[in-house]
Amino acid sequence: MLTHISPKSQISVRQNLKWLFILRNLMMLSEVVLIVLSVHGLDIRLPEQQLWLVVLSTAAVNMYTSMRLETDDPVTELEIFSQISVDVFAIAALLYLTGGASNPITWVFLLPLIITAIMLPQAYAWYMVILTTSLYTMLIAFNIPLPSIEPHMPDPVALRSDMEHYLMMQHAHVMNDKSYFSLHMFGMWFGFVFSAGLVAFFVVELARTLRIQERSLAEARENALRDERVIALGTLAASAAHDMGTPLGTIAIVAHELEQEYPSHRYPDLYQKTLIMQQQINRCKEALSVMSASAGEMRAESGGVILLTDYIDDVIKQWRTHKPGAKLNFFIDPNVSSEVLNAKIIAERTLTHSLINILNNAAEASPPELGIEFHARWDMQTITIKIRDFGTGFPAEITEFAGKQPVVSKKRGLGVGLFLTYSTINRLGGKINLFNSDSGGACVEITLPLLNTETPND
């Protein structure tokens, strides 16, 4: 039932590396489309071989990243920064081959900076600012220009003798300048659309991640508060067990003396009442002994692995000692196979007491002639138990605050037992759901994980 998971920080860093892998694939796809469109669509003379070499180098890095994600080695923040830096140098190489800072898609330098600011601490973001700014500045002076779209004006002195040819070249220059301007505008438009989509995507994902983290924090705070209340109740229970031990011992001695002084053949009614009193005293002493035991001791004493069917039978037998006259309708999923019948569970005493507590509450709420229902169905991973009574149903305060704090109910006591039941089920990795049936009565549905039979038992 126990699983080994990585720390949450390590899970987040590894997830960031997966995002980098996906984004690099998208970047390579965009590079391929732009190269093909520029060379074969717009007939722009570019150093095509060098460009493909950069794309293939990026693909090789991404292949390494894919193999890296298959390993179990921890991913560090420095590794994430190194991966983003490789992408920055790849972008700089592409821009160097396509006009440098004059290229209309130089805005791509902002993307690694945005990704770094989102994924990594603030110090790495400033390092990325220095890196991208330095490379951008170098590309202003060092680059291979775009000769096929770079506007150039013919020398009018050399063409003075041929005015018609000069006018033709001037017209060609104007058309070339318009083409350059249109291409530049297209690059800026594409940059805006791509940046807007990417930023919107990251904002949505970041907001979703923040909502998940807030929900996890809220659940952690609720669990911490519940655990604090459980610890407080456990402390009070141990103190009460210590304080009530002596009075119960005295009452037990007095009850035994009454049994001796009033024999059954002379005082049959009084003798039977004395026996009932002794039975109830023994139940109280047993309950106090459990309350005074530590949680670790209880788990060690009763944490054995047994068949699920045997455990259910044992729970029902123990409950019968509490409610011998209660009517119980027992239902097992008829589709349970022979393999599923061999499912096993860890028989924790706290779990047993929780189930018995729910059965007791259901029996007290349901009319004696109708009794209660016990439904069970399971597979090799989980078991679902539904306990239903035919009473008036759960009060509103029970369904609203059950599991969060002990609920004071006018009909069902202080609600401490239900609160502890919630804590036990959640601690074991299960879920509990309280609801009122449409046909009347209250239902308690419990889902518990079963022991994985493929795991060796030490």
N, C-alpha and C positions, 0 to 999 in steps of 0.2 A: 504493500500500500504506500510505501515511501518511495519517492522519486528524487533523483539527484538533478538539480538544475543549476545553471550558471548564475552568478550574480547579475542583477538587473543591469548594472553599468556595462558589463561585458556583453550582454545580449544587445544593448543599444548600439555599442560600437560595431559589433559584427553586422547588425542590420544596416548601419551607415555604409559599411563596405559593400553590402549587397546593392544599396542604392547607387553607389558610385559605379558598380559594374553595369547596372541598367542604363544609367545616364551616359556612360562612355559608349555603349552600343548605339544609343540614339545619336550621339555626337558623330560617330563614324558613319552612320547611315546618312546624316545630313551632309557630311563632307563628301561622300561618294556622289550624292545627288547634285551638289553644287559643282563639283569637278566635271561631271558628265554634262551638266547643263551649260557650264561656261565654255568648255572646249568644243563640244559637239552641237550644242544648241545655239550659242551666241558667237561661236567661231572666234573665241578669244585665245590668242597664242599664250599658253601658260607652260611652265616647266612640268609637263605632265608626269614624267618618270619620277622626279623628285617628290612630287605631291603624293603619288601612290606609295612611295617608299615611307613617307611619314604616316600614311594611313595604315600600312602594313605593320609598322613599328607600334602604333597604338593598338592594333589588333593583337599583337604579340603580348603587350602588357596586359590587355584584358583577358587573354587566355591564361596568363599567370594568375591573375586575380580570380578567375573561375576555379583553378586548381587550388588556390589558397583558401577559398571558401569551403572546399571539401575537407579540409583538415580541421582538427580540434584545437590547434594552437591558438592562444588568445590574441586578439586583434588590439593593437595599441592606438592611441590617438596620434602618435608620431607616424605610424604606418599610414593612417588615413591622410595625414598632411602630405606625406611623401607621394602617395597616389595622386592627390590633387595637383601637386607640383609637377608631376610627369605630364598631366593633362595641360598644364599651363605652358610648358616647354613645347608640347606638340602643337598647341594653338599658335605659339610664337613662330615656330618653324613654318607653318602653313601661311601665316601672314607675311613672313619674310619673303616667301616665294611668290606672293600675290600682291605686291605693292606696299607692304608694310603698313604704316599708320594711315596712308591714303586709302586703304581698303575700307569700303563702307561697312564691313562686318567686324570692325575692331571692338565693337561692343561686347564680343564674346568674352573678353577679359573680365567682364563683370560677373559672369556666371561662376567661375571658380571662387571668386571672392564671396558671392552670396552663399554658395554651398559651404565654404569654410566657416562663415559666420553662423550658419545654422547648425552644423554638425560638431564644431570644435569650440574650445574655450576662446576667450577674447584675444589672448596673446597670439594664437595661431592666425587669427583674422588680421592682426596688424602685420605679421610676417608675410601674409599673402598680399597685403596692400603694397608692401615694399617690393616684393617679387614682381607683381604684375605692373606696377608703375615703372620699375626699372626696365623691364622688357619692352613696354610700350614706348618709353623714351628712346631706347636703342633702335627700335623699328622706324623711328622718324628719320634717322640718319642712315641706317643700314637696311637696305631692302632691294629686292629685284622689282623694278617698276612694271607696270602693266602697259606694254608698248602698243598693244592692239586697240586699246580704248583710251590711251592717254592723249588728250587734245594737243595738237601741234599746229603751228601757223607757218606756212611757207614764207621764205624770205622774199619780200616784195622787190628788193634791189636786183636779185638774180632773175626775176621774171618780168622786169620792166618792159622788155622788148616784146613780150607776148601778153598783152593785157587780157585777151580772152582766156588764155590758159591760167593767168593769175586769178581772174574772177571765178573760174571753175574750181581752182584749188581753195579759194576763199569759201566758196559754197560748200565744198567738201569738208572744210574745217568746221563750218557752222553745223553741218549735219553730224559730224563726228562729236562735236561738243554736246549736241543735244543727246546723242546716244550715251555719251559718258554721264551726262546729268541724269538721264532716265535710269541708267544702271545704278548710279549712286542712290537715287531715290528708291529704287526697288530694294537695294540692300538695306537702306534705313527702314523701309516698310517691313521687310522680312524680319529685321532685327527687333522691331517693336512687337510684331505679332508673336514671334518666338519667345521673346523675353516676357511678354504679358502672360502667355500661356504657361511658361515655366514657373514664373513667380506665383501665379494663381494656383498652380498644382502644388507647389511647395507650401503655400499658405494653407491650403485645404488640408494637406497631409499633416502639417505642423499643428493645426488646430485640432485635428482628429487625435493626434498623439497626445496633445495637452489634455483633451477631454478624457482619454483613457487613463492618463497619469492622475488626473484629478479624481476619477472614479476609484482608481486603485488606492489613492491616498485616503479617500473617504472610507473605503472598506477597511483599510488598515487602522484608521482611527476608531472605527466602530468595533473592530475586533479587539483593539487594545483596550477600549472602554469596557467591552464585555469581559475580557480576561481580567481586568482590574476588579470588576464586580465579582467574578467567580473567585478570585483570590480572597477578596474580602469575605465572601460567603464561606469559603473554606476555612478561613481563620476563625470566623464566628462559630462554624460547625465544630471545629476541633475544641474550641473553648467550651462550647455547650456540652460536648461529649465528656469532657473532663469534669465539668461541674455536675452533670446529671448522673455520673457513674455511681457515686455513693448513695444518693437517694433511691436509685433503681435497685441497687443491691439490698438496701434496707427493706424496700417494698417486697422484693423477691423472698427475703427471709420471713417476713410477716405472712406472705401468701402461703409459703410452705408450712408454717405453723398452723395457719387456719385450716389447711388441708388435713393436718394431723388431728387437730382438735375437733373437727366436724367431719366425721367419716361419712362415706356415701350411703351406707345403709340406714343411718339415722337422719341425715340432713341432705337428701339427694339434690335439692335445688341449690342450696348453698354450696355444696361440693362442686357442682357443675360450673357455677359462677366463679368459684375459686380456680378451677382448671382454666377457664377462659382468661381470667386475669393473669395466670402464670404464662399462658401462651403469648399474650400481648406483651408481657414484660420481657419475655425472651426475644420477641421481635424487636422491641425497642433496644435491647442490649446489642443485638446483632447489627441493627442500623447504626448505632453509635460507634460500634467497633469499626464499621466501614468508614464512617465520617472521620474518625480520628486517624485512619491510615493515610499515608501520603499517596499522591497520584502515581508516583513511580513504583511504589510497592504494589499497588493494585494492578498495574500493568504487568509487573513481573510475575505476580501470582496467577493471573488469569489471562495471560497473553498468548495462550497456546493456539496453534492452528488446528481447526477441526472442520469437518464437513459442514457445509451450510445447512443441510437438512437436519443434521444432529443438533446444530446450534438453535435452529428454530424450535425443534422439539423441546430442547432444554429450557428455552425462554417461556414457552407455553406451560411447561410443568411447574416452573417456579412461580409463574403468575397464578396458577391454579391453587397454590398454597395460600395466596392472598385472597383470592375470590373463588372459593370452591363451589359456590352455588351459582355463579354467573354463567350465562349461556353464551357460547362462542360458536359462530359459524365460520369454518375454516375453508379458504379457497386457495388452491394452488394452480398456477398457469398450466393448463393441460398440454401445452406445446413444449414443455420442458423435456429435452432429450436426455438420453442416458449419459452423454458426455457432460452436459450441464449439471446433472445431478451430482457430479463429483466436484463441483465448485467448492472452494474453501474460504474461510473467513477467520480473522483473528478474534477470538472470543474474549473481548474486553469486559470486565465487570461493570465499568461505567456505562458501556453501551447496553448491556443487559438490563441494568437498572433504569436506563432511559426508556427502553421499550416497555418494561413492566410499568413504569410510571404512566406512560400513555395509555396502556391497556386498562390500568386502574381508573384513570380519569374517564375513559370511554364507558367503562362498566358502571361507574357512578352516575353518569349523565343519561344513560339509556334505560328505558323501562325494562324491568326484569324479564317480562314475557317475550320481548323482542331481542334482547341481548345485543351483541356487537358482532361486527364482521372483521375478519383478518384476511387480507388478500396479499399474496406474494407471487412475484414473477422475477425471474433473473436470467442472466446469461453468464458468460465467463468473466465479464468485466464488472458488472454492477447488479445490485438487487434493488427492487422497488417494493416497498411494503406500504400498504394502505390499510389503516385502521379506521373503521367507521362506526359511529353510534347512531342511535335513533332518537336523540334528545332534542333540545331546543336550539342547538347550534352554538357556535362560538359567539360571545359578545364582541361588540365592535372594538373594545379596548384590547382584547386578546389578539385579534388578527392584525391590529395596527402596530402594537408595540411588542409582540411576542419575539423573543430572542434578543431584543435590544436592552431590556431591563426587566426585573421582576414586576409583574403586573398584578395589582390588587383587584381581584374579581369578587363581586358580591356573592357569587354562587360557588366559586372553586378556590377559595382560599387566597393565599398570597401570590401564587404563580411562580414560586421559586423553583419548583420541580420542572416546570415547562422551560424556564430560563436556563436551567442547568442542562436540560435535554438538548436545547438548541446549541449550547456551547459544546457538548459532547459530540453531536453529529457533525458540526462544522470542524471540530478539531480532527476528526477522523476522515475529513475530506468529503463528507456527504452533504446532502441538502435536505431540508425539511420544509414542507409547505402545508399551511393550515387553510382550510376553506370549508364553507358550508355547502352541503349537497343540495341540488335543486329539488330532490324528492324529500328533503328533510333530514335533519341530523348534521353532525359535524364529521369532517374527514381530516385525517392527518396522513400525509404522504411523505415517506422517507425514502431517499435514494442513497445507497451506500456503495463504495467501491469494494470489490472483492479481491482476495489475494490472488496475484498472478501465479498460476500453477507452474508456469515455465521458469519462475525464479526459484533457485535452490534454497531450501530452508536450512539454516545453520542450527 
